[in-house]
Amino acid sequence: MATLAIIDDEENVLRAIQRILRKKPWKVLIFSDPYEAIDALKKEPVDLVISDYRMPEMNGVELLNSLKDVRPEALRILLSGQADIDGVTSAINDAEIYRFISKPWSDEDLLMTLENALEHNALVRENRRLLELVRKQEGALKKQLEELQRLEAATPGITQVSWNEDGSIDLIDEDFDEL
């Protein structure tokens, strides 16, 4: 189950997003204080963080930057009704946000953005898992190649086996005079 964290100093925004997400099988963590969110998310893994841009204690870019250090695997979305272009640029460049959503938002667009973000995050995690698997397999293949090279050096020709189409070993060219 995906876990989302929503941080906004306006309770009505938090309730509105909570209401939109109520039918989704996601765990939703709600915070009105950015410092409380940082402390809680140090202990609680999350897949996605949505933060308001303008909050009295800390702006959304600063918050998302802090959370990027705490939860680098979580995607970050910035939400605002009055962000300036410098703020959006800073969010994209510094906090590496996944998306910027303007207030007021369309419920359908918000849900689609969140679903796409979670799907993207799942694909990134699967790619990391597959990459690690490939690295392990490459290590195993490297060891096998080293062993084949060792065997070939110790007994030349031992790794040069001719196979028939049925999987049997082709011994036609073998020298049986020694028998």
Phi, psi and omega in degrees: 000132180286147178241128179244142174244132180239126182236120178203139181282351179261115182300323181294327176292316178300315179295321180296316180292320178301318180296318179297324186269359188300331182269358181271149182276042184251147171275126184243121177257131185245133179222134174258350180241121183297326179291322175296321179297314180300313180299314182293320184282350171292332182258336187247115177292143179225154178265332187210138178236128175246125181231143171290151180281312185256113175225151184295322186280323187198139179279165186297326179294315178299317180297311181294327174297317178296318181288335176297324177287322183283315183229074184296336181281345181282135174284150184238132179235134179255136184237127179196153176254352185215036179283142175270166184297326178294321179295318179293317178299316178298319180297317181292313185282318185271308185272353179051055181289152178280317180210159171243128180242129180274145171267141350287153182251163172270130181304317180296317179294320178297312179298317180296319178298316180294317178298315179296320179296315180293322177295317177301315180297320178296320178294320178297316179295319178295321177297320177297318179297315180294322177298317178296320178297317178297319178298318178295317180294322177298320177297318179294318179295323178298317178296320179294319178297317178299320179293319176299318178295321178296316179296318180296321178293322182285322182223088183305135178092351184295331181266001181262075182259135175262130183251140172279166181299331181276002177095356178278162180276133179274114182252011185300318183274002182288149180266109182261010180297335183286342183285000000 
